[in-house]
Amino acid sequence: MRCNAWFWIVAVLHLRHFVLSDFATPPLPVLPIPSESQLKWHRRELIMFFHFGMNTFTDSEWGTGEESPSLFDPANLNAGQWMDAAEAVGASLVILTAKHHDGFCLWPSRYTDHSVEKSPWKGGKGDVVREFVNAASARRIDVGLYLSPWDRHEKTYGQEVEYNEFYMAQLHELLTKYGSISEIWFDGAKGANATKMNYYFKNWFETVKQLQSSINIFSDAGPDVRWVGDEMGAAGATCWSIVNRTLLRIGDASLESYLNTGDPRGTDWVPPECDVSIRPGWFWHKNQTAKSVSQLLNIYYNSVGRNCVLLLNVPPNRTGLVSSDDTQRLKDFRKAITSIFSADLAAGSKAKASSERGGRDGGFAASNVLDSDDKTYWAAAGDEQKHGHWIELALPKANTSFNLVRVQEAIALGQRIMEHEVYADKKLVAKGTTVGYKRLHRLREAVTAARVKIRITKSRGPPLLTAMGLHYDRFTKCSVEFNKV
């Protein structure tokens, strides 16, 4: 009887411990928060643009719309080879210029005579959009399309209702004939002689969502993804995924600074996309060459490393192929990224924090930043706002050298961090404002430390970090303006 009594006492104590150590509830989100399709977009990090069309054959950036379709004849066009280039750099989404400002369509549109149907390529039976979509699908790469609102060939351009109906008809063709489209690209470019031309963006956007409900719409004002405000591939050192869309107007150059930094008081989740070309121009030109690996890495740090997705343009040449030099540069770029980030010098660390929501066994422990799972995260308890939140890693090796610090927020519950600092042992080595999906701090020189601490000095609610990492970049040197301390 005595043995049975002890058995039940021990069993009850174990049960009580199990109940008390059950997971804490997740914290409330800090609004606004991203949609499912926006979260998928954030995780892409690097995607590709292919500028290809009439300008490729006329050595132009902006065509006139008066070019003869007979000029378009890419004898060796191979969209599969384009996907080789996309895979070489690790892109999970590719975007094609289905129509640029000159109005020449890369698919046989029934609404114009200015298309591949009137060209000598494949005897007028070709369809670049179809080949592009099929090649991407074969590699399980998602597809995006750009349809220029400005059409310098179309005779109805400048007639508001007629042209908007024309544009809507072409948009309908692209979104109903080519399967699932993950991103549609809009800009506000207009002809100088048609400044009063109004684009019916609201009508267009609602039609897009009706035809493809999971698509992300890109424009200066979103609604899903916004322009970063420049074409250099650089976000602001402060970069919020949130803005107030009521302040935005597509094509308004005065808003470029606002687009570049976002707005901590914003009411809408519209994260920035950084578009930049691997060459000086957007279309292929014989006398231009690709940026160096070092230049591309700088762009990567100023885009992906500042809470953005990098949209890298690689223009196919007149034969219809991505130039071998460009493909090799993409391979070298990816090799450098892999070399830097494949080894996490923080792996195996022991983590502790100023507080943990629900305690160490509550499901939001500091150690979650080391598990390589972006669905788990460290959540502060929220009781140390006056003195600042912090999380510290005791590194597995006391003399660990690194020159790159990676910090990532659990953005599914909102972007929170407004100011933070990075310490190596007790030395301040970097400081910044926003973090977002990913923040990469390049240090001015490598440091050796046994402990690394992130101190969050200002945030919109208790901070939530999903990852911390330390890396070594032997390819580039930190620019002076980056991460001043």
VOLO-130221 format. One record per residue (C-alpha): residue number from 1; residue in three letters; x, y, z. Coordinates in Angstrom, 2 decimals. Each point is the difference from the previous one (the first is absolute). Layout:
<sites>
SITE, NUM, ALA, X, Y, Z
...
</sites>
This chain:
<sites>
SITE, 1, MET, 0.00, 0.00, 0.00
SITE, 2, ARG, 2.83, 2.36, 0.92
SITE, 3, CYS, 1.70, -0.64, -3.38
SITE, 4, ASN, -3.28, 0.66, -1.83
SITE, 5, ALA, -0.45, 3.27, 1.86
SITE, 6, TRP, 3.47, 1.21, -1.01
SITE, 7, PHE, -0.69, -1.01, -3.60
SITE, 8, TRP, -3.09, 2.21, -0.16
SITE, 9, ILE, 1.70, 2.92, 1.71
SITE, 10, VAL, 2.84, -0.06, -2.54
SITE, 11, ALA, -2.44, -0.42, -2.89
SITE, 12, VAL, -2.03, 3.03, 1.12
SITE, 13, LEU, 3.13, 2.12, 0.37
SITE, 14, HIS, 1.10, -0.92, -3.53
SITE, 15, LEU, -3.46, 0.81, -1.35
SITE, 16, ARG, 0.02, 3.34, 1.83
SITE, 17, HIS, 3.41, 0.84, -1.53
SITE, 18, PHE, -1.28, -0.92, -3.46
SITE, 19, VAL, -3.04, 2.26, 0.36
SITE, 20, LEU, 1.97, 2.94, 1.38
SITE, 21, SER, 2.63, -0.24, -2.76
SITE, 22, ASP, -2.54, 0.02, -2.82
SITE, 23, PHE, 0.72, 2.52, -2.78
SITE, 24, ALA, -0.89, 3.64, 0.56
SITE, 25, THR, -2.39, 1.59, -2.48
SITE, 26, PRO, 1.59, 1.95, -2.86
SITE, 27, PRO, 0.10, 3.79, 0.35
SITE, 28, LEU, -2.54, 2.13, -1.79
SITE, 29, PRO, 1.12, 1.28, -3.41
SITE, 30, VAL, 1.04, 3.63, -0.43
SITE, 31, LEU, -2.00, 1.11, -3.02
SITE, 32, PRO, 0.22, 0.10, -2.94
SITE, 33, ILE, 1.24, -3.50, -0.84
SITE, 34, PRO, 0.84, -1.70, -3.33
SITE, 35, SER, -2.33, -2.25, -1.96
SITE, 36, GLU, 0.97, -3.59, -0.78
SITE, 37, SER, 1.11, 0.95, -3.53
SITE, 38, GLN, 2.06, 2.90, 1.37
SITE, 39, LEU, 1.74, -2.31, 2.49
SITE, 40, LYS, 0.88, -2.33, -2.87
SITE, 41, TRP, 1.36, 2.99, -1.92
SITE, 42, HIS, 2.20, 1.09, 2.96
SITE, 43, ARG, 1.58, -3.46, 0.19
SITE, 44, ARG, 1.06, 0.11, -3.65
SITE, 45, GLU, 2.68, 2.63, 0.77
SITE, 46, LEU, 1.34, 0.07, -3.60
SITE, 47, ILE, -2.07, -0.11, -3.20
SITE, 48, MET, 0.76, 0.73, -3.67
SITE, 49, PHE, -1.19, 2.39, -2.69
SITE, 50, PHE, 0.43, -0.68, -3.72
SITE, 51, HIS, -0.19, 3.16, -2.12
SITE, 52, PHE, -0.39, -1.25, -3.56
SITE, 53, GLY, -1.84, 1.37, -3.01
SITE, 54, MET, 0.25, 2.45, -2.86
SITE, 55, ASN, 2.60, 2.11, 1.84
SITE, 56, THR, 2.33, -3.01, -0.04
SITE, 57, PHE, 0.20, 0.27, -3.79
SITE, 58, THR, 0.13, 3.80, -0.30
SITE, 59, ASP, 2.67, 0.61, 2.65
SITE, 60, SER, -2.47, 2.16, 1.94
SITE, 61, GLU, -1.34, 0.33, 3.53
SITE, 62, TRP, -3.25, 1.71, -0.96
SITE, 63, GLY, -1.43, -0.75, -3.43
SITE, 64, THR, -2.14, 2.34, -2.07
SITE, 65, GLY, -2.83, -2.41, -0.84
SITE, 66, GLU, 0.68, 0.50, -3.70
SITE, 67, GLU, 2.46, -2.88, -0.36
SITE, 68, SER, -0.81, -2.66, -2.57
SITE, 69, PRO, -0.88, -3.43, 1.44
SITE, 70, SER, 2.35, -1.41, -2.66
SITE, 71, LEU, 2.92, 1.02, 2.24
SITE, 72, PHE, -0.95, -2.57, 2.63
SITE, 73, ASP, 1.67, -3.30, -0.90
SITE, 74, PRO, 1.86, -1.77, 2.86
SITE, 75, ALA, 1.25, -2.97, -2.00
SITE, 76, ASN, 1.14, -2.09, 2.98
SITE, 77, LEU, -2.50, 1.00, 2.66
SITE, 78, ASN, 0.07, -2.58, 2.78
SITE, 79, ALA, -2.02, 0.85, 3.10
SITE, 80, GLY, 1.38, -3.13, 1.67
SITE, 81, GLN, 3.45, 1.58, -0.20
SITE, 82, TRP, -1.44, 3.08, 1.74
SITE, 83, MET, -1.15, -2.27, 2.81
SITE, 84, ASP, 3.53, -1.40, 0.20
SITE, 85, ALA, 1.06, 3.54, 0.86
SITE, 86, ALA, -2.81, 0.33, 2.54
SITE, 87, GLU, 0.97, -3.26, 1.67
SITE, 88, ALA, 3.65, 1.03, -0.02
SITE, 89, VAL, -0.76, 2.94, 2.28
SITE, 90, GLY, -2.67, -1.80, 2.02
SITE, 91, ALA, -3.04, 1.99, -1.17
SITE, 92, SER, -3.40, -1.51, 0.82
SITE, 93, LEU, -1.98, 2.54, -2.05
SITE, 94, VAL, 0.69, 1.41, -3.48
SITE, 95, ILE, -1.73, 3.04, -1.55
SITE, 96, LEU, -0.23, 0.70, -3.74
SITE, 97, THR, -0.64, 3.29, -1.78
SITE, 98, ALA, -3.02, -1.24, -1.96
SITE, 99, LYS, -0.35, 3.52, -1.40
SITE, 100, HIS, 2.24, 3.06, 0.47
SITE, 101, HIS, -0.74, 3.65, -0.78
SITE, 102, ASP, 0.38, -0.53, -3.76
SITE, 103, GLY, -3.14, -2.13, 0.05
SITE, 104, PHE, 1.52, -3.08, -1.69
SITE, 105, CYS, -1.63, -3.09, 1.52
SITE, 106, LEU, 1.95, -3.21, 0.62
SITE, 107, TRP, -3.20, -1.99, -0.37
SITE, 108, PRO, -2.50, -0.03, -2.93
SITE, 109, SER, -2.50, 2.47, 1.43
SITE, 110, ARG, -3.28, 0.21, -1.89
SITE, 111, TYR, -0.23, 3.72, 0.81
SITE, 112, THR, 3.04, 1.29, -1.92
SITE, 113, ASP, 1.97, -0.59, -3.17
SITE, 114, HIS, 3.24, 0.89, 1.81
SITE, 115, SER, 1.02, -3.43, 1.30
SITE, 116, VAL, 2.00, -3.16, -0.65
SITE, 117, GLU, -2.80, -1.11, -2.33
SITE, 118, LYS, 1.17, 2.57, -2.56
SITE, 119, SER, 3.69, -0.84, 0.41
SITE, 120, PRO, 2.13, -2.46, -2.00
SITE, 121, TRP, 0.82, -1.96, 3.16
SITE, 122, LYS, -1.44, -3.49, -0.40
SITE, 123, GLY, -1.96, 1.24, -3.00
SITE, 124, GLY, -2.25, 2.08, 2.24
SITE, 125, LYS, -1.07, -3.09, 1.99
SITE, 126, GLY, 2.21, 0.65, 3.01
SITE, 127, ASP, -1.00, 1.02, 3.52
SITE, 128, VAL, 2.80, 1.11, 2.34
SITE, 129, VAL, -2.32, 0.19, 3.01
SITE, 130, ARG, -1.12, -3.60, -0.56
SITE, 131, GLU, 3.58, -1.27, -0.34
SITE, 132, PHE, 1.02, 2.00, 3.08
SITE, 133, VAL, -2.85, -1.40, 2.12
SITE, 134, ASN, 0.56, -3.56, -1.17
SITE, 135, ALA, 3.75, 0.12, 0.65
SITE, 136, ALA, -0.54, 1.41, 3.49
SITE, 137, SER, -2.68, -2.56, 0.79
SITE, 138, ALA, 2.32, -2.82, -1.05
SITE, 139, ARG, 2.51, 1.22, 2.63
SITE, 140, ARG, -2.70, 0.71, 2.61
SITE, 141, ILE, 0.87, 3.71, -0.11
SITE, 142, ASP, -2.85, 2.46, 0.50
SITE, 143, VAL, -0.88, 2.57, -2.65
SITE, 144, GLY, -0.67, 3.75, -0.04
SITE, 145, LEU, -0.88, 2.34, -2.86
SITE, 146, TYR, 0.49, 3.70, -0.75
SITE, 147, LEU, -2.56, 1.72, -2.23
SITE, 148, SER, 0.97, 3.62, -0.62
SITE, 149, PRO, -2.89, 2.43, 0.56
SITE, 150, TRP, 1.68, 2.35, -2.47
SITE, 151, ASP, -0.43, -1.22, -3.59
SITE, 152, ARG, 1.67, 2.21, -2.63
SITE, 153, HIS, -1.44, -2.03, -2.88
SITE, 154, GLU, -3.67, -0.24, 0.94
SITE, 155, LYS, -2.13, 2.64, -1.77
SITE, 156, THR, -2.52, 0.25, 2.85
SITE, 157, TYR, 2.70, 1.09, 2.46
SITE, 158, GLY, -1.07, 3.39, 1.33
SITE, 159, GLN, -3.70, -0.84, -0.33
SITE, 160, GLU, -0.74, -0.83, 3.59
SITE, 161, VAL, -2.88, -2.47, -0.13
SITE, 162, GLU, 0.96, -1.65, -3.28
SITE, 163, TYR, 3.61, -0.57, 1.02
SITE, 164, ASN, -0.86, -1.31, 3.47
SITE, 165, GLU, -2.34, -2.48, -1.64
SITE, 166, PHE, 2.78, -1.02, -2.40
SITE, 167, TYR, 2.46, -0.46, 2.84
SITE, 168, MET, -2.51, -1.99, 2.04
SITE, 169, ALA, -0.57, -2.32, -2.96
SITE, 170, GLN, 3.73, -0.77, -0.29
SITE, 171, LEU, 0.25, -0.47, 3.76
SITE, 172, HIS, -2.87, -2.49, -0.22
SITE, 173, GLU, 1.84, -1.94, -2.73
SITE, 174, LEU, 3.15, -0.36, 2.09
SITE, 175, LEU, -1.80, -1.01, 3.18
SITE, 176, THR, -2.32, -2.59, -1.57
SITE, 177, LYS, 2.12, -1.74, -2.64
SITE, 178, TYR, 3.29, -0.73, 1.76
SITE, 179, GLY, -0.87, -1.73, 3.26
SITE, 180, SER, 0.94, 1.19, 3.47
SITE, 181, ILE, 1.79, 3.34, 0.15
SITE, 182, SER, 1.67, 0.84, 3.33
SITE, 183, GLU, 0.79, 3.68, -0.57
SITE, 184, ILE, -1.29, 2.67, -2.38
SITE, 185, TRP, 2.08, 3.14, -0.50
SITE, 186, PHE, -1.41, 3.50, -0.56
SITE, 187, ASP, 1.69, 3.38, -0.23
SITE, 188, GLY, -1.27, 3.52, -0.63
SITE, 189, ALA, 2.02, 0.90, -3.11
SITE, 190, LYS, -1.78, 2.40, -2.36
SITE, 191, GLY, 0.72, 1.72, -3.27
SITE, 192, ALA, 0.94, 3.68, 0.23
SITE, 193, ASN, -2.86, 0.82, -2.37
SITE, 194, ALA, -2.54, -1.85, 2.14
SITE, 195, THR, 0.50, 1.40, 3.50
SITE, 196, LYS, -3.76, 0.11, 0.48
SITE, 197, MET, -0.31, -3.67, -0.83
SITE, 198, ASN, -1.55, -1.77, 3.00
SITE, 199, TYR, 0.68, -3.65, 0.61
SITE, 200, TYR, -2.86, -1.80, 1.75
SITE, 201, PHE, 2.23, -1.77, 2.48
SITE, 202, LYS, -2.80, -0.80, 2.41
SITE, 203, ASN, -1.97, -1.73, -2.76
SITE, 204, TRP, 3.11, -1.83, -1.17
SITE, 205, PHE, 0.96, -1.17, 3.48
SITE, 206, GLU, -3.46, -1.29, 0.84
SITE, 207, THR, -0.14, -1.87, -3.31
SITE, 208, VAL, 3.42, -1.52, 0.68
SITE, 209, LYS, -1.14, -1.30, 3.39
SITE, 210, GLN, -3.20, -1.35, -1.50
SITE, 211, LEU, 1.93, -1.95, -2.63
SITE, 212, GLN, 2.88, -1.13, 2.25
SITE, 213, SER, -0.85, 0.24, 3.69
SITE, 214, SER, 3.42, -0.99, 1.38
SITE, 215, ILE, 2.03, 2.33, -2.24
SITE, 216, ASN, 2.18, 2.81, 1.39
SITE, 217, ILE, -0.48, 3.38, -1.70
SITE, 218, PHE, 3.08, 2.23, -0.27
SITE, 219, SER, -0.18, 3.76, -0.50
SITE, 220, ASP, 1.19, 3.18, 1.72
SITE, 221, ALA, -3.05, -0.32, 2.23
SITE, 222, GLY, -0.32, -3.76, 0.22
SITE, 223, PRO, -2.51, -1.28, 1.00
SITE, 224, ASP, 2.21, -3.04, 0.72
SITE, 225, VAL, 3.57, 1.02, -0.83
SITE, 226, ARG, 1.39, 3.51, -0.40
SITE, 227, TRP, 2.87, 1.53, -1.96
SITE, 228, VAL, 2.99, 0.87, 2.18
SITE, 229, GLY, 0.33, 3.45, -1.57
SITE, 230, ASP, 3.17, -0.51, -2.06
SITE, 231, GLU, 1.44, -2.32, -2.64
SITE, 232, MET, 3.33, -0.57, 1.74
SITE, 233, GLY, -1.14, -2.93, 2.13
SITE, 234, ALA, 0.31, 1.95, 3.24
SITE, 235, ALA, -2.54, 0.37, 2.78
SITE, 236, GLY, 0.31, 2.55, 2.75
SITE, 237, ALA, 2.05, -0.81, 3.09
SITE, 238, THR, -3.39, 0.28, 1.67
SITE, 239, CYS, -2.46, -2.12, -1.96
SITE, 240, TRP, -3.53, -0.79, 1.14
SITE, 241, SER, -2.25, -2.48, -1.78
SITE, 242, ILE, -2.89, 2.22, 1.01
SITE, 243, VAL, -1.24, 3.19, -1.63
SITE, 244, ASN, -3.17, 2.05, -0.14
SITE, 245, ARG, -1.39, -0.72, -3.47
SITE, 246, THR, -2.24, 3.06, 0.09
SITE, 247, LEU, 3.18, 2.11, -0.27
SITE, 248, LEU, 1.26, -1.80, -3.11
SITE, 249, ARG, -0.61, 0.85, -3.64
SITE, 250, ILE, 1.44, -2.12, -2.79
SITE, 251, GLY, 2.58, 1.92, -2.01
SITE, 252, ASP, 0.46, 2.81, 2.58
SITE, 253, ALA, 3.78, 0.56, 0.21
SITE, 254, SER, -0.37, 2.14, 3.13
SITE, 255, LEU, -0.83, -3.15, 1.98
SITE, 256, GLU, 3.24, -1.87, -0.74
SITE, 257, SER, 1.46, 0.70, 3.46
SITE, 258, TYR, -3.18, -1.24, 1.68
SITE, 259, LEU, 0.05, -3.15, -2.15
SITE, 260, ASN, 3.66, -0.56, 0.91
SITE, 261, THR, -0.53, 0.04, 3.76
SITE, 262, GLY, -3.66, -0.87, 0.60
SITE, 263, ASP, -1.96, 1.26, 2.98
SITE, 264, PRO, -0.09, -1.31, 3.60
SITE, 265, ARG, -3.49, 1.49, 0.27
SITE, 266, GLY, -1.14, -1.66, -3.21
SITE, 267, THR, -3.34, -1.74, -0.23
SITE, 268, ASP, 0.80, -2.38, -2.90
SITE, 269, TRP, 2.52, -2.81, -0.45
SITE, 270, VAL, 1.62, 0.82, -3.37
SITE, 271, PRO, 3.64, -1.16, 0.09
SITE, 272, PRO, 2.64, 1.37, -2.41
SITE, 273, GLU, 1.49, -1.72, -3.03
SITE, 274, CYS, 3.45, 1.17, -1.19
SITE, 275, ASP, 0.29, -0.10, -3.78
SITE, 276, VAL, 3.44, 0.34, -1.59
SITE, 277, SER, 1.67, -1.28, -3.16
SITE, 278, ILE, 3.12, -2.14, -0.11
SITE, 279, ARG, 1.16, 2.29, -2.84
SITE, 280, PRO, -0.17, 3.81, -0.26
SITE, 281, GLY, -3.09, -0.26, -2.23
SITE, 282, TRP, -3.19, -1.98, 0.42
SITE, 283, PHE, 0.13, -1.44, -3.53
SITE, 284, TRP, 2.97, -1.77, -1.57
SITE, 285, HIS, 2.66, 2.18, -1.62
SITE, 286, LYS, 3.12, -1.41, -1.62
SITE, 287, ASN, 2.37, 2.50, 1.60
SITE, 288, GLN, -1.19, -0.58, 3.59
SITE, 289, THR, 1.25, -2.51, 2.55
SITE, 290, ALA, -1.30, -1.39, 3.27
SITE, 291, LYS, 0.72, 1.42, 3.43
SITE, 292, SER, 2.75, -1.67, 2.00
SITE, 293, VAL, -0.70, -2.53, 2.75
SITE, 294, SER, 1.07, 2.60, 2.56
SITE, 295, GLN, -2.49, 2.51, -1.42
SITE, 296, LEU, -2.77, -2.60, 0.00
SITE, 297, LEU, 0.73, -0.92, 3.62
SITE, 298, ASN, -0.19, 3.67, 0.98
SITE, 299, ILE, -3.41, 0.14, -1.68
SITE, 300, TYR, -1.03, -3.18, 1.83
SITE, 301, TYR, 0.93, 1.50, 3.38
SITE, 302, ASN, -1.84, 3.25, -0.78
SITE, 303, SER, -3.16, -1.81, -1.12
SITE, 304, VAL, -0.43, -3.47, 1.52
SITE, 305, GLY, 2.06, 1.18, 2.96
SITE, 306, ARG, -2.40, 2.90, 0.53
SITE, 307, ASN, -3.35, -1.80, 0.05
SITE, 308, CYS, -0.61, -0.13, -3.78
SITE, 309, VAL, -0.20, -2.48, -2.83
SITE, 310, LEU, 2.64, 0.52, -2.70
SITE, 311, LEU, -1.37, 0.00, -3.56
SITE, 312, LEU, 3.07, -0.46, -2.21
SITE, 313, ASN, -0.41, 0.62, -3.73
SITE, 314, VAL, 1.98, -2.12, -2.47
SITE, 315, PRO, -0.77, 0.92, -3.66
SITE, 316, PRO, 0.11, -2.71, -2.71
SITE, 317, ASN, 1.91, 0.97, -3.17
SITE, 318, ARG, -1.09, 0.22, -3.63
SITE, 319, THR, 0.40, -3.72, -0.59
SITE, 320, GLY, -2.52, -0.63, 2.78
SITE, 321, LEU, 2.49, -1.25, 2.60
SITE, 322, VAL, 1.41, 1.32, 3.25
SITE, 323, SER, 3.63, 0.84, -0.76
SITE, 324, SER, 2.46, -2.57, 1.36
SITE, 325, ASP, 1.93, 2.73, 1.84
SITE, 326, ASP, -3.16, 1.02, 1.85
SITE, 327, THR, -0.83, -3.59, 0.90
SITE, 328, GLN, 3.51, -0.52, 1.34
SITE, 329, ARG, -0.30, 3.19, 2.07
SITE, 330, LEU, -3.25, -1.29, 1.48
SITE, 331, LYS, 1.69, -3.29, 0.91
SITE, 332, ASP, 2.88, 1.84, 1.65
SITE, 333, PHE, -2.43, 2.24, 1.87
SITE, 334, ARG, -1.94, -3.00, 1.34
SITE, 335, LYS, 3.25, -1.77, 0.89
SITE, 336, ALA, 1.03, 3.03, 2.07
SITE, 337, ILE, -3.38, 0.16, 1.79
SITE, 338, THR, 0.16, -3.72, 0.74
SITE, 339, SER, 3.58, 0.30, 1.25
SITE, 340, ILE, -0.96, 2.80, 2.39
SITE, 341, PHE, -3.25, -1.40, 1.38
SITE, 342, SER, 0.44, -3.78, -0.10
SITE, 343, ALA, 2.12, 0.15, 3.15
SITE, 344, ASP, -1.74, 1.56, 3.01
SITE, 345, LEU, 2.65, 0.70, 2.62
SITE, 346, ALA, -2.73, 0.37, 2.62
SITE, 347, ALA, -1.19, -3.61, -0.43
SITE, 348, GLY, 0.34, -1.89, 3.26
SITE, 349, SER, -0.18, 3.14, 2.14
SITE, 350, LYS, -1.86, 0.24, 3.28
SITE, 351, ALA, -2.61, 2.74, 0.01
SITE, 352, LYS, -1.44, 2.03, 2.85
SITE, 353, ALA, -2.21, 3.07, 0.03
SITE, 354, SER, -1.27, 2.82, 2.17
SITE, 355, SER, -3.27, -1.95, 0.25
SITE, 356, GLU, -1.87, -2.83, -1.74
SITE, 357, ARG, -3.75, -0.07, -0.50
SITE, 358, GLY, -1.39, -2.80, 2.16
SITE, 359, GLY, 3.44, -0.76, 1.41
SITE, 360, ARG, 2.62, -2.36, -1.41
SITE, 361, ASP, -2.55, -2.74, -0.68
SITE, 362, GLY, -2.69, 2.29, -1.37
SITE, 363, GLY, 0.83, -0.55, -3.67
SITE, 364, PHE, 1.62, 3.42, -0.61
SITE, 365, ALA, 3.45, -0.63, 1.39
SITE, 366, ALA, 3.13, 1.90, -1.06
SITE, 367, SER, 1.35, -3.25, -1.50
SITE, 368, ASN, -2.64, 0.22, -2.76
SITE, 369, VAL, 2.19, 2.48, -1.88
SITE, 370, LEU, 2.47, -2.83, -0.65
SITE, 371, ASP, -2.31, -2.75, -1.30
SITE, 372, SER, -0.13, 1.05, -3.71
SITE, 373, ASP, -3.80, 0.01, 0.09
SITE, 374, ASP, -1.66, 3.31, -0.85
SITE, 375, LYS, -3.25, -1.17, 1.58
SITE, 376, THR, 1.55, -0.02, 3.49
SITE, 377, TYR, 1.27, 3.11, 1.72
SITE, 378, TRP, 1.20, 1.58, 3.20
SITE, 379, ALA, -2.68, 2.18, 1.55
SITE, 380, ALA, 0.84, 2.39, 2.79
SITE, 381, ALA, -2.38, -0.01, 2.94
SITE, 382, GLY, -0.62, 3.70, -0.47
SITE, 383, ASP, 0.97, 1.14, 3.49
SITE, 384, GLU, 3.37, 1.67, -0.63
SITE, 385, GLN, -0.91, 2.80, -2.43
SITE, 386, LYS, 1.50, 2.63, 2.32
SITE, 387, HIS, 3.48, -1.58, -0.12
SITE, 388, GLY, -0.19, -1.60, -3.44
SITE, 389, HIS, -0.35, -3.58, -1.15
SITE, 390, TRP, 3.04, -2.09, -0.82
SITE, 391, ILE, 1.06, -3.43, -1.16
SITE, 392, GLU, 3.53, -1.35, 0.35
SITE, 393, LEU, 1.86, -2.91, -1.56
SITE, 394, ALA, 2.87, -1.74, 1.78
SITE, 395, LEU, 1.95, -1.23, -3.02
SITE, 396, PRO, 1.23, -3.60, -0.22
SITE, 397, LYS, 3.55, 1.25, -0.52
SITE, 398, ALA, 1.35, 2.75, 2.23
SITE, 399, ASN, 2.07, 1.53, -2.83
SITE, 400, THR, -2.54, 0.13, -2.80
SITE, 401, SER, 0.83, 2.49, -2.79
SITE, 402, PHE, -2.78, 1.47, -2.15
SITE, 403, ASN, -0.78, 3.14, -1.98
SITE, 404, LEU, -3.69, -0.50, -0.74
SITE, 405, VAL, -2.95, -0.15, 2.41
SITE, 406, ARG, -3.43, -1.27, -1.12
SITE, 407, VAL, -3.19, 0.86, 1.88
SITE, 408, GLN, -3.55, -0.99, -1.01
SITE, 409, GLU, -3.41, 0.89, 1.43
SITE, 410, ALA, -3.07, -2.21, 0.13
SITE, 411, ILE, -1.81, 2.30, -2.43
SITE, 412, ALA, -3.14, -2.15, -0.17
SITE, 413, LEU, -0.98, 1.83, 3.20
SITE, 414, GLY, 1.07, 3.42, -1.26
SITE, 415, GLN, 3.18, 2.05, -0.35
SITE, 416, ARG, 0.97, 1.30, 3.41
SITE, 417, ILE, 3.63, 0.99, 0.51
SITE, 418, MET, 0.70, 3.74, -0.34
SITE, 419, GLU, 3.53, 0.22, 1.41
SITE, 420, HIS, 2.57, -2.62, 0.95
SITE, 421, GLU, 3.70, -0.45, 0.79
SITE, 422, VAL, 2.48, -2.85, -0.49
SITE, 423, TYR, 2.71, -0.75, 2.56
SITE, 424, ALA, 2.98, -2.33, -0.38
SITE, 425, ASP, 0.90, -0.86, 3.59
SITE, 426, LYS, -0.60, 3.47, 1.47
SITE, 427, LYS, 1.02, 2.04, -3.03
SITE, 428, LEU, -2.60, 1.73, -2.16
SITE, 429, VAL, 0.76, -1.14, -3.56
SITE, 430, ALA, -3.15, 0.98, -1.91
SITE, 431, LYS, -3.28, 1.79, 0.49
SITE, 432, GLY, -3.06, 0.56, -2.10
SITE, 433, THR, -3.68, 0.73, -0.10
SITE, 434, THR, -2.33, -2.50, -1.68
SITE, 435, VAL, 0.55, -3.75, -0.39
SITE, 436, GLY, -3.05, -1.52, -1.73
SITE, 437, TYR, 0.29, -3.28, -1.87
SITE, 438, LYS, 3.79, 0.22, -0.04
SITE, 439, ARG, 2.66, 2.50, 1.06
SITE, 440, LEU, 3.64, -0.57, -0.89
SITE, 441, HIS, 2.61, 2.04, 1.86
SITE, 442, ARG, 3.37, 0.09, -1.72
SITE, 443, LEU, 2.67, 1.00, 2.48
SITE, 444, ARG, 2.73, 2.41, -1.02
SITE, 445, GLU, 2.53, -2.65, 1.01
SITE, 446, ALA, -0.12, -3.54, 1.31
SITE, 447, VAL, -0.38, -0.40, 3.76
SITE, 448, THR, 0.80, -2.89, 2.31
SITE, 449, ALA, -2.34, -0.69, 2.89
SITE, 450, ALA, -1.40, -2.58, 2.37
SITE, 451, ARG, -3.43, 1.60, 0.30
SITE, 452, VAL, -2.28, 1.98, -2.30
SITE, 453, LYS, -2.96, 2.00, 1.27
SITE, 454, ILE, -2.84, 1.69, -1.86
SITE, 455, ARG, -1.52, 2.78, 2.07
SITE, 456, ILE, -3.36, 1.33, -1.16
SITE, 457, THR, -0.33, 3.55, 1.29
SITE, 458, LYS, -3.27, 0.94, -1.66
SITE, 459, SER, -2.80, -2.09, -1.44
SITE, 460, ARG, -3.71, -0.11, -0.83
SITE, 461, GLY, -0.89, -2.47, 2.73
SITE, 462, PRO, 2.15, -2.87, 1.32
SITE, 463, PRO, 2.55, -1.10, -2.64
SITE, 464, LEU, -0.24, -3.40, -1.70
SITE, 465, LEU, 3.20, -1.38, -1.56
SITE, 466, THR, -0.05, -3.13, -2.10
SITE, 467, ALA, 3.72, -0.18, -0.81
SITE, 468, MET, 3.46, 1.28, 0.87
SITE, 469, GLY, 3.13, -1.00, -1.88
SITE, 470, LEU, 3.68, 0.87, -0.38
SITE, 471, HIS, 1.90, -0.32, -3.25
SITE, 472, TYR, 3.26, 0.90, -1.66
SITE, 473, ASP, 0.10, 1.87, -3.32
SITE, 474, ARG, 3.40, -0.18, -1.67
SITE, 475, PHE, -1.28, 1.50, -3.27
SITE, 476, THR, -0.91, 3.61, 0.85
SITE, 477, LYS, 0.96, 2.82, 2.29
SITE, 478, CYS, -2.62, 1.96, 1.91
SITE, 479, SER, -0.80, 3.38, -1.57
SITE, 480, VAL, 0.43, 3.02, 2.26
SITE, 481, GLU, -3.68, 0.90, 0.08
SITE, 482, PHE, -1.08, -3.50, 1.02
SITE, 483, ASN, -0.44, -0.73, 3.71
SITE, 484, LYS, 1.79, 2.99, 1.44
SITE, 485, VAL, 0.58, -0.33, 3.72
</sites>
